[in-house]
């Protein structure tokens, strides 16, 4: 077995201090940079990897063996060979097509490669669909962190063609990096040094801080233990406090009743509410499911745009002129009820304005706006189908409980060279 890796179970780590023991609070005086698409994201991440001196923590849902994946592999190997501690956590479903040779090259160089809930195919089909490691986080030397919705794959670059994804991430420098580092380290199963402030707080920090000043950042996350509803509750709280504007751009939009009501109620109060959704989806069901909700939202003044230039993969939102969020969580049953997700909340006027301008340009130049008074053909058929689809989707997480139970784990990749 490769000495760089050891057996780790995320639900039962070998140390007492874990990320689920902590509710991360607001951190002040951070520098947050919006990174739109792979053209902005990959150069920043790769630059940080080249300069790494002590440690790289990386987790991603998807890593492909394309030009992006090959460059990432090369940089991680170079870092490990110069003595940097490198831990890479990959999802067993999203990265299920990676070749053993690709992973072995990483492991043989000293990279600690871990797969979350890997499973072999059954009749040529992958069956480990649910409770995925969907986060996208990179932390380098506990000094700079990246978080968002962008995977390590060439389909996040414009030269990929019409199917290239539209997506967002952020680079964080400042005190909030310590929280992201602590979280990533604990989730990877590594030993975490405890210090004052890491212990679990009795009162969770408010997602809508009353502190003044820009550069405020807070990490929030969703797991299947003590933080099942944190991201959904944060959205509801932010919408309930909205007074001027709300813009949500989300690839897979099928939230529950409470979040839908919060969106509708904000519009009823006179808040300008805009939703940007997929008009050219990479998953057709996502578009069909979202459209079932249009009439409910449009009648109360919510403006709905469908982005049609290429598939939308973003998971971002802003409220009024300060509050924003960027991360991995969609607003659908998988992200809100099953997957492991992580977002950052940001209180910063300049960042909020920049994000607003980017989303407004997207809505104005590359979207079609749904009419307020739609009179679709076959409305009775659509009403019936919509009712059935909505309730099946809403109860989907509970339905997965009928499947054979298992505990997803992080498992080390073992290079064949060490099995001899």
Phi, psi and omega per residue, in radians:
X1 nan 2.457 -3.127
X2 -1.092 2.228 -3.106
X3 -1.186 -0.216 -3.117
X4 -1.375 -0.175 -3.094
X5 -2.270 2.728 3.041
X6 -2.512 2.866 -3.082
X7 -1.233 2.261 -3.078
X8 -2.377 2.323 3.025
X9 -1.979 2.113 -3.066
X10 -1.180 -0.499 -3.137
X11 -1.444 -0.191 3.125
X12 -2.556 1.179 -3.084
X13 -1.197 2.800 -3.017
X14 -1.428 0.133 3.140
X15 -2.302 2.883 -2.997
X16 -1.424 -0.588 -3.061
X17 -1.571 2.013 -3.135
X18 -2.235 2.878 -3.125
X19 -1.083 -0.519 -3.102
X20 -1.289 -0.160 3.077
X21 -1.464 -0.066 -2.965
X22 -2.181 2.372 2.905
X23 -1.855 1.935 -3.027
X24 -1.313 2.342 -3.113
X25 -1.635 -3.134 3.107
X26 -1.292 2.349 3.091
X27 -1.992 2.393 -3.057
X28 -1.655 2.874 2.936
X29 1.072 0.778 3.072
X30 -1.769 2.673 2.983
X31 -1.806 2.120 -3.096
X32 -2.137 2.189 -3.129
X33 -2.034 2.218 3.090
X34 -1.328 2.280 3.121
X35 -2.092 2.005 -3.079
X36 -1.789 2.075 3.090
X37 1.164 3.021 -3.082
X38 -1.118 -0.478 -3.129
X39 -1.051 -0.574 3.101
X40 -1.643 -0.593 -3.008
X41 -1.329 -0.929 -3.022
X42 -1.069 -0.782 3.113
X43 -1.030 -0.685 3.132
X44 -1.150 -0.805 -3.138
X45 -1.133 -0.810 -3.086
X46 -1.143 -0.617 3.058
X47 -1.078 -0.747 3.119
X48 -1.132 -0.689 3.127
X49 -1.128 -0.693 3.121
X50 -1.098 -0.569 -3.111
X51 -1.613 0.020 -3.106
X52 -1.070 2.391 -3.126
X53 -2.045 -0.464 -3.033
X54 -2.202 -0.785 -2.935
X55 -2.711 2.454 2.998
X56 -2.264 2.155 3.008
X57 -2.011 2.146 -3.086
X58 -2.394 2.283 2.995
X59 -2.389 2.442 -3.081
X60 -2.630 2.665 3.092
X61 -1.354 -0.719 -3.077
X62 -2.236 2.336 2.952
X63 -2.416 2.099 -3.138
X64 -1.874 2.759 3.084
X65 -1.557 0.941 3.080
X66 -1.901 -2.869 -3.061
X67 -1.118 -0.560 3.088
X68 -1.252 -0.831 3.133
X69 -1.097 -0.656 3.127
X70 -1.157 -0.714 3.117
X71 -1.177 -0.705 3.087
X72 -1.057 -0.809 3.126
X73 -1.001 -0.794 -3.121
X74 -1.062 -0.752 -3.120
X75 -1.188 -0.664 3.123
X76 -1.181 -0.693 3.102
X77 -1.126 -0.783 3.118
X78 -1.042 -0.728 -3.139
X79 -1.121 -0.799 -3.132
X80 -1.090 -0.683 -3.109
X81 -1.213 -0.411 3.083
X82 -1.651 0.205 2.990
X83 1.723 0.123 3.101
X84 -1.352 2.372 3.039
X85 -1.325 2.084 -3.060
X86 -2.141 2.126 3.095
X87 -2.128 2.120 -3.108
X88 -2.103 2.113 3.124
X89 -1.953 2.124 -3.061
X90 -2.089 2.581 3.102
X91 -1.410 2.391 -3.086
X92 -1.208 -0.381 3.076
X93 -1.564 -0.932 -3.091
X94 -1.118 -0.528 -3.134
X95 -1.902 0.372 -3.051
X96 -1.177 -0.273 -3.123
X97 -1.664 0.004 3.113
X98 -1.111 2.419 -3.117
X99 -1.354 2.607 3.051
X100 -0.999 -0.565 -3.132
X101 -1.152 -0.716 3.125
X102 -1.074 -0.802 3.142
X103 -1.214 -0.632 -3.127
X104 -1.133 -0.642 3.116
X105 -1.078 -0.660 3.075
X106 -1.171 -0.897 -3.069
X107 -1.092 -0.707 -3.108
X108 -1.176 -0.404 3.097
X109 -1.459 -0.103 3.132
X110 1.829 0.087 3.078
X111 -1.335 2.282 3.071
X112 -1.423 1.782 -3.084
X113 -1.739 2.212 -3.129
X114 -2.226 2.414 3.096
X115 -1.949 2.267 3.121
X116 -1.548 2.017 3.069
X117 0.932 0.981 3.075
X118 -1.257 2.661 3.105
X119 -2.694 2.448 3.088
X120 -1.305 2.771 -3.110
X121 -1.283 2.592 3.025
X122 -1.979 2.020 -3.071
X123 0.961 0.669 3.102
X124 1.380 0.117 -3.092
X125 -2.116 2.328 3.052
X126 -1.300 2.348 -3.059
X127 -1.929 -0.110 -3.091
X128 -1.550 1.120 -2.997
X129 -1.403 -0.513 -2.871
X130 -1.941 2.787 -3.106
X131 1.029 0.945 -3.064
X132 -1.468 2.678 2.927
X133 -1.390 1.660 -2.995
X134 -1.771 0.002 -3.111
X135 -1.241 2.691 3.015
X136 -2.293 1.726 -3.057
X137 -2.354 2.389 2.988
X138 -2.305 2.256 3.068
X139 -2.240 2.201 -3.087
X140 -2.068 2.110 3.081
X141 0.972 0.429 -3.104
X142 0.935 0.413 -3.067
X143 -2.059 -0.503 3.129
X144 -2.458 2.467 -3.106
X145 -2.359 2.649 3.086
X146 -2.249 2.398 3.129
X147 -2.638 2.505 3.136
X148 2.932 -2.547 -3.077
X149 -1.992 0.074 -2.997
X150 -1.572 2.144 3.056
X151 -1.502 2.993 3.101
X152 -1.633 1.429 -3.117
X153 -2.701 2.622 -3.049
X154 -1.217 -0.239 3.135
X155 -1.324 0.086 2.980
X156 -1.713 0.149 3.107
X157 -1.950 2.494 -3.070
X158 -1.065 -0.545 -3.105
X159 -1.304 -0.002 3.046
X160 -1.188 -0.460 3.115
X161 1.990 -2.830 -3.063
X162 -1.037 -0.376 -3.121
X163 -1.632 0.101 3.094
X164 -1.112 2.424 -3.011
X165 -1.531 2.559 2.999
X166 -1.686 2.114 -2.987
X167 -2.704 3.004 -3.021
X168 -2.498 2.632 3.010
X169 -2.642 3.063 3.077
X170 -2.356 2.628 2.918
X171 -1.786 2.306 -3.123
X172 -2.091 2.266 3.010
X173 -2.254 2.249 -3.130
X174 2.387 -2.930 -3.061
X175 -1.006 -0.518 -3.115
X176 -1.163 -0.341 3.114
X177 -1.093 -0.566 3.111
X178 -1.060 -0.681 3.100
X179 -1.181 -0.765 3.116
X180 -1.116 -0.658 3.104
X181 -1.151 -0.821 3.111
X182 -1.019 -0.780 -3.129
X183 -1.102 -0.876 -3.103
X184 -1.115 -0.673 3.140
X185 -1.149 -0.783 3.135
X186 -1.148 -0.714 -3.136
X187 -1.170 -0.494 3.107
X188 -1.366 -0.113 3.120
X189 1.538 0.074 -3.131
X190 -1.380 2.805 3.124
X191 -1.130 2.294 3.131
X192 -1.977 2.204 3.077
X193 -1.283 2.217 3.112
X194 -1.451 2.564 3.041
X195 -2.651 2.936 -3.103
X196 -0.988 2.290 3.116
X197 1.827 -0.335 -3.141
X198 -1.419 -0.403 -3.078
X199 -1.143 2.660 -3.067
X200 -1.076 2.325 -3.135
X201 -1.509 2.516 3.103
X202 -1.231 -0.646 3.096
X203 -1.888 2.095 -3.127
X204 -1.204 2.492 3.109
X205 -1.089 2.478 3.133
X206 -1.192 2.401 3.061
X207 -1.253 -0.134 -3.130
X208 -2.172 1.328 -3.052
X209 -1.133 2.580 3.084
X210 -1.666 0.037 3.116
X211 -1.111 2.585 3.091
X212 -1.690 2.797 3.079
X213 1.859 2.618 3.119
X214 -1.525 2.990 3.102
X215 1.397 0.287 3.084
X216 -1.443 2.278 -3.120
X217 -2.390 2.456 3.070
X218 -2.424 2.334 3.063
X219 -1.494 2.299 2.977
X220 -2.231 2.698 -3.101
X221 -2.665 2.877 3.102
X222 -2.180 2.278 3.003
X223 -2.305 -3.043 -3.136
X224 -1.812 0.455 -3.141
X225 -2.128 -1.719 -3.040
X226 -1.726 0.001 -3.092
X227 -2.257 0.809 -3.058
X228 -1.181 -0.605 -2.977
X229 -2.052 0.202 -3.000
X230 -1.055 -0.769 -3.095
X231 -1.208 -0.765 3.121
X232 -1.090 -0.767 3.136
X233 -1.109 -0.611 3.120
X234 -1.121 -0.779 3.089
X235 -1.054 -0.791 -3.120
X236 -1.082 -0.746 -3.132
X237 -1.124 -0.759 3.140
X238 -1.120 -0.755 3.131
X239 -1.127 -0.640 3.137
X240 -1.178 -0.437 3.134
X241 -1.666 -0.063 -3.093
X242 -1.140 2.440 -3.136
X243 -2.200 -0.435 -3.048
X244 -2.108 -1.017 -3.038
X245 -2.566 2.653 3.025
X246 -2.415 2.273 3.009
X247 -2.260 2.155 3.107
X248 -2.134 2.133 3.030
X249 -2.020 1.968 -3.013
X250 -2.513 2.290 -3.022
X251 -1.174 -0.773 -3.046
X252 -2.126 1.748 -2.963
X253 -1.955 1.833 3.035
X254 -2.736 1.150 -3.064
X255 -1.324 3.048 3.126
X256 -1.439 -3.130 -3.063
X257 -1.008 -0.794 -3.030
X258 -1.121 -0.757 3.134
X259 -1.215 -0.680 3.063
X260 -1.050 -0.774 3.129
X261 -1.123 -0.663 3.125
X262 -1.110 -0.676 3.088
X263 -1.151 -0.840 -3.136
X264 -1.100 -0.744 -3.098
X265 -1.171 -0.592 3.069
X266 -1.082 -0.767 3.107
X267 -1.119 -0.676 3.126
X268 -1.118 -0.525 3.105
X269 -1.344 -0.073 -3.131
X270 1.736 0.066 3.077
X271 -1.242 2.402 3.068
X272 -1.363 1.869 -3.060
X273 -1.921 2.127 3.093
X274 -2.135 2.348 3.034
X275 -2.007 2.312 3.047
X276 -1.991 2.061 -3.054
X277 -2.202 3.110 -3.100
X278 -1.307 2.226 2.965
X279 -1.847 -0.342 3.101
X280 -2.241 1.293 -2.957
X281 -1.341 2.626 2.975
X282 -1.452 -0.238 3.049
X283 -2.237 1.888 -3.037
X284 -1.029 -0.654 -3.131
X285 -1.033 -0.568 3.137
X286 -1.081 -0.742 3.126
X287 -1.176 -0.771 -3.125
X288 -1.102 -0.728 -3.131
X289 -1.139 -0.782 -3.132
X290 -1.082 -0.687 -3.094
X291 -1.152 -0.369 3.085
X292 -1.121 -0.353 -3.074
X293 -1.705 -0.109 -2.993
X294 -1.029 -0.889 -3.050
X295 -1.057 -0.674 -3.142
X296 -1.053 -0.680 -3.076
X297 -1.519 -0.690 -3.081
X298 -1.099 -0.635 -3.062
X299 -1.155 -0.320 3.119
X300 -1.840 0.212 2.999
X301 1.739 0.062 3.063
X302 -1.231 2.308 3.103
X303 -1.650 2.201 -3.078
X304 -2.040 2.158 3.072
X305 -1.938 2.484 2.985
X306 -1.938 2.099 -3.136
X307 -1.369 2.144 -2.940
X308 -2.041 -0.046 -3.087
X309 -1.263 -0.735 3.117
X310 -2.815 3.042 -3.108
X311 -1.070 2.301 3.056
X312 -1.501 2.245 3.137
X313 -2.157 0.045 -3.058
X314 -1.233 2.743 3.054
X315 -2.441 1.310 -3.069
X316 -2.328 2.775 3.087
X317 -2.768 2.744 3.027
X318 -2.484 2.630 3.113
X319 -2.313 2.257 -3.129
X320 0.961 -2.430 -3.026
X321 -2.012 0.219 -3.141
X322 -2.270 -0.757 -2.919
X323 -1.493 2.320 3.081
X324 -2.513 2.820 3.006
X325 -2.505 2.471 3.102
X326 -2.410 2.410 3.122
X327 3.134 -2.716 -3.063
X328 -1.783 -0.162 -2.953
X329 -1.519 2.110 2.928
X330 -1.334 3.052 3.083
X331 -1.917 1.080 -3.134
X332 -2.428 2.989 -3.072
X333 -1.047 -0.596 3.141
X334 -1.103 -0.871 -3.102
X335 -1.267 -0.675 -3.031
X336 -1.478 -0.250 -3.045
X337 -2.296 -0.229 -3.027
X338 -2.294 -0.812 -2.987
X339 -1.330 2.818 2.975
X340 -1.552 2.082 -3.001
X341 -2.289 2.833 3.057
X342 -2.665 2.338 3.063
X343 -2.242 2.844 2.885
X344 -2.017 2.489 2.973
X345 -1.711 2.469 -3.055
X346 -2.330 2.202 2.981
X347 -1.911 1.698 -3.080
X348 -2.797 2.097 -3.063
X349 -1.137 -0.747 -3.108
X350 -1.142 -0.746 3.114
X351 -1.126 -0.788 3.131
X352 -0.996 -0.788 -3.121
X353 -1.154 -0.698 3.116
X354 -1.114 -0.792 3.112
X355 -1.086 -0.723 3.123
X356 -1.065 -0.779 -3.129
X357 -1.111 -0.691 3.129
X358 -1.143 -0.767 -3.118
X359 -1.245 -0.628 3.107
X360 -1.135 -0.706 3.087
X361 -1.115 -0.666 3.103
X362 -1.093 -0.822 -3.102
X363 -1.158 -0.676 -3.073
X364 -1.306 -0.705 -2.970
X365 -1.751 -0.387 -2.989
X366 -2.325 0.288 -3.108
X367 -2.187 2.730 2.897
X368 -1.876 2.426 -3.088
X369 -1.704 2.293 -3.135
X370 -1.247 2.342 3.122
X371 -1.143 2.571 -3.099
X372 -1.158 -0.703 -3.095
X373 -1.939 1.525 3.128
X374 -1.546 2.398 3.057
X375 -2.166 1.272 -3.040
X376 -1.161 2.587 3.054
X377 -1.170 2.702 3.120
X378 0.951 0.770 -3.023
X379 -1.084 -0.607 -3.130
X380 -1.171 -0.685 3.091
X381 -1.121 -0.770 3.133
X382 -1.121 -0.669 3.114
X383 -1.088 -0.750 -3.122
X384 -1.171 -0.841 3.138
X385 -1.110 -0.744 3.139
X386 -1.046 -0.731 3.120
X387 -1.056 -0.805 -3.114
X388 -1.165 -0.794 -3.130
X389 -1.097 -0.744 -3.114
X390 -1.032 -0.823 -3.056
X391 -1.293 -0.568 3.052
X392 -1.141 -0.789 -3.135
X393 -1.132 -0.708 -3.108
X394 -1.152 -0.582 -3.120
X395 -1.697 0.149 -3.106
X396 -1.001 -0.810 3.133
X397 -1.001 -0.690 3.121
X398 -1.176 -0.625 3.140
X399 -1.116 -0.555 3.130
X400 -1.141 -0.308 3.097
X401 -1.149 -0.287 3.093
X402 -1.339 -0.263 -3.136
X403 -1.299 2.794 3.105
X404 -0.958 2.273 -3.065
X405 -1.343 2.521 3.017
X406 -2.758 2.828 3.133
X407 -1.845 1.903 3.116
X408 -1.050 2.432 -3.102
X409 -2.359 2.704 2.911
X410 -1.476 2.139 -3.125
X411 -2.128 2.402 -3.131
X412 -1.221 2.515 2.958
X413 -1.420 2.270 -3.135
X414 -1.854 2.060 3.117
X415 -1.148 2.364 3.127
X416 -0.958 -0.485 -3.126
X417 -1.120 -0.411 -3.100
X418 -1.701 0.016 3.140
X419 -1.618 -0.086 -3.084
X420 -1.327 nan nan
